[in-house]
Amino acid sequence: MTDIVITAFRPADRERWAELWRGYLDFYETSLPASIYEHTWQRLMTPGPIFGFGARLGGESAPLVGITHYLFHEHAWSPKPVCYLQDLFVDAKLRGSGCGRALIEAVARVARERDCLRLFFPPRKTTPPRGCFTTGSLSSTASSATITRLVELYLVELRRQRSDP
């Protein structure tokens, strides 16, 4: 199996990022003008408020095969911020490869490092089973709610590991 490498986006990723984001938006039957692509890309290239990671197969210089965008926001019930995983997409040819899970895990690590209350990834009613987010332990027929629950459990486990002596 080829190694999955998760990196921050780089300027050279712009074209492939746009292709993957377009695939994500097409899935949700949404289109955005070129100006929004450019605006979002510029925000991803500077520190905050939107962050992102890319999944690559085979090494840090490999092309992007998956993307995620995330951000942090305040929470009314806690002094700790919440991490919102906004977009997650893996090239259709590579779904089931573990890239989606690796992207979720990368965002979860950042959320843990920032001591977030939780990682929030709301399921959408129109989202079909998210096999692209799974490896091994979860079948390709897992629902969005199942994936969201797994993300929450993953964060809980990471917090538990951090607090164990």
C-alpha atoms as one frame of an Amber mdcrd trajectory, in Angstrom:
protein
   0.000   0.000   0.000   1.225   3.472  -0.839   1.846   5.758   2.108  -0.690
   8.511   2.722   0.995  11.816   3.480  -0.986  14.759   4.869   0.420  18.240
   4.300  -0.615  21.836   4.382  -1.488  23.258   0.996   1.297  24.807  -1.078
   1.053  27.436  -3.823   1.804  24.746  -6.437  -1.336  22.841  -5.310  -3.721
  25.546  -6.528  -4.914  23.860  -9.731  -5.390  20.384  -8.259  -7.026  21.839
  -5.122  -9.536  23.652  -7.361 -10.314  20.407  -9.223 -10.960  18.559  -5.968
 -12.992  21.369  -4.442 -15.025  21.574  -7.641 -15.713  17.832  -7.276 -16.890
  18.422  -3.718 -19.149  21.293  -4.745 -20.488  19.343  -7.743 -21.461  16.539
  -5.402 -23.589  18.993  -3.448 -24.948  20.479  -6.665 -23.355  23.801  -5.842
 -21.268  26.085  -7.971 -19.260  29.117  -7.003 -17.752  31.872  -9.127 -14.021
  31.926  -9.859 -13.671  34.882  -7.491 -14.708  32.684  -4.531 -12.182  30.017
  -5.516  -9.483  32.679  -5.568 -10.638  34.245  -2.306 -10.757  30.874  -0.535
  -7.368  29.864  -1.905  -5.808  33.112  -0.669  -7.312  32.511   2.775  -5.863
  28.988   2.795  -2.426  30.380   1.932  -2.380  32.712   4.954  -2.639  31.713
   8.617  -6.373  31.554   9.368  -9.241  31.973   9.598  -9.679  28.982   7.247
  -7.149  26.167   7.265  -6.701  23.125   5.116  -4.816  19.928   4.511  -4.158
  17.871   1.434  -3.780  14.113   1.186  -1.056  12.757  -1.086  -0.144   9.200
  -1.978   3.494   8.220  -2.031   5.235  11.273  -0.657   5.158  14.956   0.178
   5.768  15.980  -3.423   2.951  13.820  -4.849  -0.152  15.554  -6.217  -3.206
  16.084  -4.041  -5.747  13.268  -3.960  -7.929  14.639  -1.163  -8.624  17.909
   0.635 -10.161  19.194   3.818 -10.973  22.697   5.033 -11.519  23.513   8.679
 -11.859  26.477  10.996 -12.212  27.334  14.659 -14.995  29.263  16.322 -16.093
  30.220  19.793 -18.697  28.217  21.657 -21.399  29.726  23.860 -21.261  26.897
  26.386 -17.520  26.697  26.882 -14.449  28.921  26.968 -12.821  26.390  24.623
 -13.144  26.798  20.860 -14.809  24.293  18.558 -13.129  22.971  15.427 -15.448
  22.809  12.424 -14.419  20.430   9.661 -16.193  22.176   6.815 -15.225  20.340
   3.625 -13.805  16.871   3.042 -13.296  15.315  -0.369 -11.229  12.485  -1.813
 -10.782  11.764  -5.521 -13.473   9.220  -6.464 -10.867   6.788  -7.814  -9.180
   6.636  -4.410 -12.113   6.324  -2.055 -11.631   3.560   0.431  -7.860   4.111
   0.414  -7.814   5.691   3.884  -7.183   9.229   2.633 -10.422  10.593   4.098
  -9.707   9.054   7.471  -6.148  10.414   7.399  -7.477  13.910   6.669  -9.990
  13.663   9.537  -7.234  12.448  11.855  -5.000  15.375  10.863  -7.760  17.868
  11.692  -8.480  16.007  14.952  -4.801  16.322  15.945  -4.904  20.075  15.367
  -8.152  20.345  17.332  -6.553  18.451  20.201  -3.422  20.642  20.081  -5.630
  23.734  20.332  -7.572  22.143  23.193 -10.885  22.358  21.359 -14.081  21.335
  23.056 -14.945  19.152  20.065 -14.464  18.504  16.402 -17.689  19.240  14.597
 -18.478  17.666  11.219 -22.218  17.806  10.634 -23.714  15.124   8.418 -25.878
  16.258   5.565 -29.143  14.496   4.833 -28.245  14.228   1.160 -24.831  12.701
   1.758 -24.670   9.075   0.651 -22.632   6.540   2.608 -19.163   7.911   3.127
 -17.024   4.953   2.228 -14.294   7.394   1.224 -13.750   8.149   4.925 -13.236
   4.585   5.966 -10.538   1.985   6.282 -10.767  -1.483   7.687 -13.003  -1.189
  10.712 -15.865   0.598   9.006 -17.765  -0.696   5.996 -18.308   1.405   2.902
 -22.000   1.631   3.828 -21.399   3.726   6.939 -23.778   6.634   7.317 -22.816
  10.269   7.794 -24.015  10.064  11.389 -21.747   7.065  11.958 -18.762   8.928
  10.543 -19.537  11.977  12.670 -19.790   9.781  15.762 -16.466   8.133  14.898
 -14.818  11.536  14.658 -16.215  12.438  18.089 -15.036   9.123  19.551 -11.627
   9.621  17.981 -11.270  12.990  19.699 -12.387  11.516  23.024  -9.797   8.751
  22.678  -7.057  11.244  21.822  -7.961  13.312  24.900  -7.940  10.181  27.037
  -4.504   9.219  25.749  -3.217  12.713  26.475  -4.472  12.610  30.061  -3.144
   9.085  30.825   0.158   9.081  32.732
